[in-house]
Amino acid sequence: MKEYEIPYGKGTQRVRLPEEKVSQVLLPPVTDRPRAVEALMREALDHPIGSPRLDEIVRPGETVVLVVSDITRTWAMFDKFVPILVDELNRLGVPDENISVLIATGKHRLNTEAEKEEILGSSLYHRLKVYDHDPATEACVYYGTTKRGTPVWIDKRAAAADRVILTGGLSPHIYAGFGGGRKSVLPGIAGVETINHNHNLALTDAIGGGVNPDTSIMRHVGNRVSEDMCDAAALFGPDFLVNVIVDANGSFYKIVAGDWYQAWEQGTRDVMALQGVSLRERSDAVIVSGGGYPRDISLYQGMKCYAPGAAALKEGGILIAVLRCEDMEEPPEFFDSFRYTDLLQMEKDVRANFTVPFYVAFYMCCLARSFTIILVTEPENFAAARQTGALPVATLEEAWRLAGQRLAAVGKTDYTINIMPYGGDTLPLGGEDAPW
C-alpha cells in the first residue's frame, strides 16, 4: 500500500491505495521559469504567425477596436499585456482617441465600470473608450451565413473600425475544444441569433442524443462548434490577434500573435505542450482534483477537472472528484439547472435557451449517466452534490472504500487506477478511444 496526497481547498486529502493497481500519476509538465510579459509580447509582435507585422497592417490615423474578454476571463491578465499593445499602436501613429476597447461579453451580463477597470487596469481604462458588446440584432451588422447555417451578426462598433485586433487567453474549452482565437468573434462580439445557432451545435442533431461527442475538450478539428466559429470569424475578417497562454501558477507561458487563425492554431499546440501528458491506458477508476484553491472554490470552477478525468477513464468507470467547493452553489444560474429530474426535458430546454452554465450542468448530468461519480467535498455540500448525480463523501479514504465496494460487486479484481492531482491543468493525450 502507498499513500497518495491530493490537493483539496487550501489543504490536501490523503488515501492509501494498492500501489500495483495505480497505472499512472498524471502531473502537468514542468515548465521553464516564467518570462516577463514585455519580452513575450515583443517576441510575438516582432515574429507574427501567418501575418505581416502590425506596422504593415495598421496605418497612422486609422481607427482600431481592441476586442478583450469580460470579467470571467481576468486570468488572462489583459491589464498586463494590452497596455503594451496600445503603446505599439501609439508608436505606429494611432492615438488613444482612435483606439476603443470592445468587451466580448457574448450573452454574458454587462460589466460594471469597476469590472471594466479591473479588466484593463486603471491607466488604460481612463485612457481609452471602453464599451460592452451588445448582442441585440439592431446593434449588429450582418456578414452572411456559415456552412452550417449560422447567420453571422457582428457588433456594429467592430464593423465600423478600420482595424480589429482580437485579444484573449487560450486554454482548453469544454465543448469548443479550445478557447481564444475565433471565440472572441463568436460568441464574443456576435449577435444573439448567431450565438444560439452556433452553441446548439454542441448537442446532437436529434433530440435525446445529448452532448455531441465530437464537441469535446482539446478537439477543434472535426469539432463542428469550433469550425462554425471559424467560419463566422472568416466572414468577419479580423486584422490581427494576440492570445496569451498562462501556466498553472498563473504566470505567462507564451504569447502568440498574427493571423487570427494561424496564430491561434499554433497556440493550441502550445497549450497541448503545456498541459498535455501521455496517457498509458484508460483505467477503471480515476482520482482527480481541480488542483485545490481557488480552482475548487465552487463546483462550477472545480468541474473543469471532470472532462480530463473522464478522458483517462474507461466507459462505465468510477470518477472520484476531490473538490472542497466552499461556494458550492455559485453561480446560481449554474446550480439552479440541476432542478431537473427528467434529463430529456433538460436537454430540450438547453436547446431552447442555451447558456454556458446551463450546458455545463447538462454535461455533468450526462457524465453521471455514463460513469459513477463520487464527490469528495464538505458535508454541508452533500445535498447539493446529490442533485448533480454524484455520490458525496467527506474523505478520499471513504471515497476509495465506496469505489472498492462497487468494483468488488461486479467482480472486478484486475482494476486499474489513474491519479490526476491537478486535473484542471492536466490533459491526457492518447489512450484508447481518446478524442484527440
C-alpha distance (Angstrom), angle and dihedral (degrees) to the residues before:
residue distance angle dihedral
M1 . . .
K2 3.78 . .
E3 3.79 130.5 .
Y4 3.80 118.7 -125.7
E5 3.80 124.3 -165.1
I6 3.81 119.7 -147.9
P7 3.85 127.1 -170.7
Y8 3.79 113.5 -108.0
G9 3.81 121.5 174.0
K10 3.80 106.9 -51.5
G11 3.79 91.2 -25.0
T12 3.80 138.3 36.6
Q13 3.79 143.6 -100.3
R14 3.80 121.8 -138.6
V15 3.78 133.3 -151.6
R16 3.81 135.5 178.8
L17 3.81 113.1 -135.9
P18 3.80 135.3 175.2
E19 3.80 99.1 -96.3
E20 3.82 93.2 -148.2
K21 3.84 89.0 61.8
V22 3.81 94.1 55.1
S23 3.77 106.3 97.2
Q24 3.78 96.7 -177.1
V25 3.79 145.1 -14.0
L26 3.80 104.4 -142.8
L27 3.81 113.7 -152.9
P28 3.82 129.3 174.9
P29 3.80 112.7 -96.4
V30 3.80 115.0 -95.3
T31 3.80 109.5 -104.6
D32 3.76 130.9 -151.9
R33 3.78 119.4 -101.3
P34 3.81 108.8 -71.3
R35 3.80 116.1 -97.0
A36 3.78 125.7 -137.5
V37 3.79 114.9 -89.5
E38 3.81 90.8 -126.6
A39 3.81 91.8 59.6
L40 3.80 92.9 45.3
M41 3.81 92.1 49.2
R42 3.78 92.7 47.6
E43 3.78 91.2 51.1
A44 3.82 92.5 47.1
L45 3.81 94.6 47.9
D46 3.80 93.7 44.0
H47 3.81 92.5 49.7
P48 3.82 107.8 34.5
I49 3.79 117.4 -176.2
G50 3.80 116.5 -119.5
S51 3.78 92.8 -15.1
P52 3.81 143.2 81.3
R53 3.79 116.8 -102.3
L54 3.77 118.8 -86.3
D55 3.81 90.7 -105.0
E56 3.82 87.6 62.5
I57 3.80 93.1 48.6
V58 3.79 106.7 38.6
R59 3.81 120.0 62.3
P60 3.84 125.3 -157.1
G61 3.78 112.4 -89.3
E62 3.82 96.2 18.1
T63 3.79 121.5 134.9
V64 3.78 115.8 -113.1
V65 3.80 129.9 -165.5
L66 3.79 116.5 -159.1
V67 3.79 112.4 -156.5
V68 3.82 112.2 -150.0
S69 3.79 131.6 173.7
D70 3.79 124.4 -104.7
I71 3.80 131.2 -106.8
T72 3.84 91.9 -73.4
R73 3.83 90.0 69.1
T74 3.80 102.9 48.7
W75 3.81 88.5 124.4
A76 3.83 84.9 81.7
M77 3.83 88.2 67.4
F78 3.79 98.9 -136.7
D79 3.81 88.2 174.8
K80 3.82 88.5 67.1
F81 3.81 103.8 45.8
V82 3.82 106.9 23.5
P83 3.86 92.8 65.5
I84 3.82 87.7 58.1
L85 3.80 89.5 52.3
V86 3.81 91.2 49.1
D87 3.81 91.0 49.9
E88 3.81 88.3 53.0
L89 3.81 90.8 51.8
N90 3.81 89.6 49.4
R91 3.81 89.1 52.4
L92 3.80 89.0 52.8
G93 3.78 92.1 55.6
V94 3.80 101.0 -93.6
P95 3.83 108.2 127.1
D96 3.79 124.1 -150.5
E97 3.81 91.7 -103.5
N98 3.83 89.0 62.0
I99 3.82 93.6 51.6
S100 3.78 123.0 80.7
V101 3.78 131.4 176.4
L102 3.79 119.8 -134.4
I103 3.80 112.9 -164.5
A104 3.80 110.0 -141.8
T105 3.78 99.6 -134.8
G106 3.80 97.1 157.5
K107 3.80 101.8 -171.9
H108 3.81 93.4 -27.5
R109 3.79 120.8 118.1
L110 3.78 120.1 -87.0
N111 3.77 117.9 -86.8
T112 3.78 120.6 -113.5
E113 3.79 118.1 -121.3
A114 3.79 88.8 -108.6
E115 3.82 89.4 53.9
K116 3.80 91.7 49.1
E117 3.78 88.4 53.9
E118 3.80 90.4 48.2
I119 3.82 91.8 51.4
L120 3.81 95.7 50.1
G121 3.78 103.3 24.6
S122 3.77 123.6 -111.9
S123 3.81 97.6 -83.7
L124 3.79 97.2 51.4
Y125 3.80 93.1 40.2
H126 3.78 90.1 58.9
R127 3.82 94.0 42.1
L128 3.81 100.8 52.6
K129 3.79 139.7 46.1
V130 3.79 107.5 -103.8
Y131 3.82 123.7 -163.0
D132 3.77 136.3 177.6
H133 3.78 115.3 -130.5
D134 3.81 114.6 -107.2
P135 3.83 111.1 -148.1
A136 3.82 93.9 -166.5
T137 3.81 112.1 122.2
E138 3.80 93.1 -123.3
A139 3.82 89.7 57.7
C140 3.82 92.7 53.5
V141 3.80 140.0 71.3
Y142 3.82 122.7 -131.7
Y143 3.83 117.1 -121.8
G144 3.79 103.1 174.1
T145 3.79 137.4 -90.7
T146 3.81 130.0 -60.7
K147 3.81 123.8 -125.9
R148 3.81 87.9 -98.4
G149 3.77 93.1 53.7
T150 3.81 99.7 -100.9
P151 3.83 111.1 150.4
V152 3.80 106.7 -134.4
W153 3.81 114.4 -137.1
I154 3.81 116.1 170.7
D155 3.81 131.1 -170.6
K156 3.80 109.7 -86.8
R157 3.81 92.5 -134.2
A158 3.79 90.4 61.8
A159 3.80 90.9 42.7
A160 3.81 91.5 54.2
A161 3.83 96.6 50.7
D162 3.78 123.5 99.1
R163 3.81 89.9 -135.6
V164 3.78 134.3 18.2
I165 3.79 121.7 -161.5
L166 3.80 119.5 -168.7
T167 3.80 118.2 -146.2
G168 3.77 129.7 179.4
G169 3.77 150.0 114.0
L170 3.79 122.1 -73.1
S171 3.78 116.9 -142.8
P172 3.82 140.1 133.3
H173 3.80 114.9 -68.1
I174 3.78 126.9 -154.7
Y175 3.83 97.6 -127.4
A176 3.83 106.8 2.5
G177 3.82 92.1 57.3
F178 3.80 92.5 -128.6
G179 3.76 135.7 15.3
G180 3.77 124.4 -133.6
G181 3.78 128.1 52.1
R182 3.79 113.4 52.5
K183 3.82 91.6 14.9
S184 3.80 87.9 76.5
V185 3.82 85.6 66.8
L186 3.81 99.7 35.4
P187 2.99 116.1 54.5
G188 3.84 92.8 -3.3
I189 3.82 102.6 69.9
A190 3.80 99.7 3.5
G191 3.79 130.1 117.2
V192 3.78 121.3 -98.8
E193 3.82 93.2 -108.6
T194 3.81 89.5 52.6
I195 3.80 93.0 49.4
N196 3.79 94.9 46.9
H197 3.80 94.8 49.7
N198 3.80 92.7 47.1
H199 3.79 97.5 45.4
N200 3.78 93.3 50.6
L201 3.79 86.9 64.3
A202 3.83 85.3 76.0
L203 3.80 86.2 75.1
T204 3.78 128.2 64.7
D205 3.79 119.6 -93.7
A206 3.80 92.1 -114.2
I207 3.80 119.9 66.7
G208 3.77 108.6 -115.6
G209 3.79 93.7 34.8
G210 3.78 92.4 98.4
V211 3.81 121.7 -164.8
N212 3.80 116.6 15.1
P213 3.84 104.4 -118.4
D214 3.81 91.4 -144.9
T215 3.81 91.9 60.8
S216 3.76 98.1 75.2
I217 3.77 141.9 132.7
M218 3.83 116.1 -75.1
R219 3.81 92.3 14.1
H220 3.80 121.1 106.2
V221 3.80 101.5 144.1
G222 3.80 106.6 80.7
N223 3.80 90.0 9.5
R224 3.78 104.3 125.2
V225 3.81 94.6 -160.0
S226 3.79 91.2 56.0
E227 3.80 94.3 41.1
D228 3.80 90.7 50.7
M229 3.80 89.1 50.8
C230 3.79 88.8 52.6
D231 3.80 91.6 50.3
A232 3.81 89.9 52.4
A233 3.80 92.5 47.9
A234 3.82 90.4 49.3
L235 3.81 90.9 53.4
F236 3.80 89.6 52.0
G237 3.82 96.1 41.8
P238 3.83 111.0 -149.8
D239 3.81 113.8 -151.9
F240 3.80 101.0 -139.6
L241 3.79 143.3 -5.2
V242 3.79 137.1 -146.3
N243 3.82 116.2 -174.3
V244 3.79 127.2 174.0
I245 3.78 128.7 -150.5
V246 3.80 117.2 -151.7
D247 3.80 125.9 -161.6
A248 3.81 128.7 -134.8
N249 3.81 90.5 -88.8
G250 3.80 91.8 57.5
S251 3.82 93.6 -107.9
F252 3.80 126.5 131.6
Y253 3.79 108.4 -95.5
K254 3.80 101.0 175.8
I255 3.80 140.8 -18.6
V256 3.80 122.2 -146.5
A257 3.79 123.1 -163.9
G258 3.78 137.6 175.2
D259 3.79 133.8 57.6
W260 3.81 111.3 30.6
Y261 3.81 91.9 -123.0
Q262 3.80 106.6 27.2
A263 3.80 95.1 47.0
W264 3.80 91.3 45.7
E265 3.80 92.0 47.7
Q266 3.80 89.9 52.9
G267 3.79 87.0 49.7
T268 3.80 91.1 56.9
R269 3.81 88.6 57.6
D270 3.80 89.5 49.4
V271 3.82 90.1 52.9
M272 3.80 89.0 50.9
A273 3.79 88.9 52.5
L274 3.80 91.0 47.9
Q275 3.80 99.2 46.6
G276 3.79 106.4 14.6
V277 3.81 120.1 110.4
S278 3.79 124.0 -177.8
L279 3.80 110.1 -111.9
R280 3.82 116.7 -142.4
E281 3.78 95.2 -163.2
R282 3.76 143.4 -26.3
S283 3.79 109.7 -98.3
D284 3.81 137.4 -146.6
A285 3.80 91.6 -118.9
V286 3.79 132.8 23.8
I287 3.79 126.2 -164.2
V288 3.80 108.2 -158.5
S289 3.79 134.7 173.5
G290 3.77 130.3 -169.6
G291 3.79 86.5 -130.2
G292 3.78 99.1 -97.0
Y293 3.79 129.5 -88.2
P294 3.04 128.4 28.7
R295 3.81 92.3 11.8
D296 3.80 91.4 61.0
I297 3.82 98.0 38.8
S298 3.82 88.6 117.0
L299 3.77 136.6 9.0
Y300 3.82 89.6 -112.5
Q301 3.80 90.1 59.8
G302 3.78 96.3 34.5
M303 3.79 95.9 51.6
K304 3.80 88.6 72.1
C305 3.79 84.0 89.5
Y306 3.83 92.4 58.4
A307 3.81 97.3 78.7
P308 3.84 95.1 47.0
G309 3.80 88.7 45.2
A310 3.80 91.9 50.3
A311 3.81 89.5 49.3
A312 3.82 88.4 62.0
L313 3.82 93.4 46.3
K314 3.79 133.5 87.2
E315 3.79 118.1 -119.0
G316 3.79 108.5 -84.0
G317 3.81 92.0 16.5
I318 3.80 131.0 138.3
L319 3.80 119.8 -93.9
I320 3.81 114.2 -162.9
A321 3.82 109.0 -166.4
V322 3.82 117.1 -166.4
L323 3.82 107.1 -155.8
R324 3.80 126.0 146.9
C325 3.85 94.3 -162.6
E326 3.79 101.9 -169.8
D327 3.84 87.2 179.1
M328 3.80 93.7 40.5
E329 3.81 99.7 166.4
E330 3.80 100.3 41.0
P331 2.96 126.5 152.4
P332 3.82 99.0 34.3
E333 3.83 92.5 -148.2
F334 3.79 88.5 62.1
F335 3.77 100.1 43.6
D336 3.80 95.9 41.1
S337 3.81 86.1 63.3
F338 3.80 90.4 72.1
R339 3.81 90.7 70.7
Y340 3.81 89.8 95.5
T341 3.80 121.4 103.8
D342 3.81 92.8 178.1
L343 3.83 111.7 67.7
L344 3.81 92.4 -165.7
Q345 3.78 91.9 55.6
M346 3.80 89.3 46.7
E347 3.80 89.7 53.9
K348 3.81 92.0 49.0
D349 3.80 90.2 52.1
V350 3.81 92.8 46.8
R351 3.80 88.3 54.1
A352 3.80 91.0 49.3
N353 3.81 96.5 45.4
F354 3.80 109.3 18.3
T355 3.79 116.5 -170.6
V356 3.78 125.5 159.2
P357 3.84 94.7 -117.4
F358 3.82 90.1 48.6
Y359 3.81 91.8 48.7
V360 3.83 92.3 47.2
A361 3.80 90.0 53.1
F362 3.82 90.1 49.2
Y363 3.81 90.2 48.2
M364 3.80 90.3 53.2
C365 3.80 91.2 49.8
C366 3.82 89.2 51.6
L367 3.81 90.5 50.2
A368 3.80 89.6 52.6
R369 3.82 87.6 58.0
S370 3.82 92.4 51.9
F371 3.82 100.2 39.9
T372 3.78 140.0 25.3
I373 3.81 104.4 -109.1
I374 3.79 118.8 -159.4
L375 3.80 113.9 -173.1
V376 3.81 119.9 -156.3
T377 3.78 104.5 -155.1
E378 3.80 144.3 126.6
P379 3.84 116.7 -56.6
E380 3.80 91.9 -119.4
N381 3.83 87.1 63.2
F382 3.80 95.7 55.3
A383 3.80 98.3 96.9
A384 3.81 91.5 47.5
A385 3.81 91.3 46.5
R386 3.80 91.4 55.1
Q387 3.81 89.1 56.0
T388 3.82 88.2 63.2
G389 3.81 92.8 53.5
A390 3.81 94.1 -104.2
L391 3.79 128.3 130.2
P392 3.83 105.7 -127.1
V393 3.80 124.5 -145.1
A394 3.79 132.7 166.8
T395 3.80 101.1 -133.4
L396 3.76 138.0 37.1
E397 3.80 89.7 -128.1
E398 3.81 89.2 57.9
A399 3.80 90.2 47.2
W400 3.80 91.6 54.1
R401 3.83 92.3 47.5
L402 3.81 88.6 54.0
A403 3.81 91.6 46.1
G404 3.82 90.4 48.7
Q405 3.80 91.1 52.1
R406 3.80 91.0 52.0
L407 3.79 92.7 48.3
A408 3.81 90.6 49.1
A409 3.80 91.6 48.0
V410 3.82 90.2 62.9
G411 3.79 93.1 41.6
K412 3.81 93.9 -108.8
T413 3.80 107.1 156.9
D414 3.81 99.7 146.4
Y415 3.80 93.0 60.7
T416 3.79 125.5 147.6
I417 3.81 132.1 -148.5
N418 3.80 131.0 -149.4
I419 3.80 118.7 -163.6
M420 3.82 124.2 -155.3
P421 3.84 110.9 -179.9
Y422 3.82 92.0 176.8
G423 3.78 100.9 33.6
G424 3.79 94.4 157.8
D425 3.82 89.0 62.4
T426 3.81 100.0 34.4
L427 3.79 124.3 83.3
P428 3.81 117.4 -171.3
L429 3.80 110.7 -136.2
G430 3.78 120.8 -157.8
G431 3.74 124.8 -7.0
E432 3.77 123.8 137.6
D433 3.78 114.4 -49.0
A434 3.78 93.1 -1.7
P435 3.81 110.7 160.0
W436 3.80 95.6 -130.7
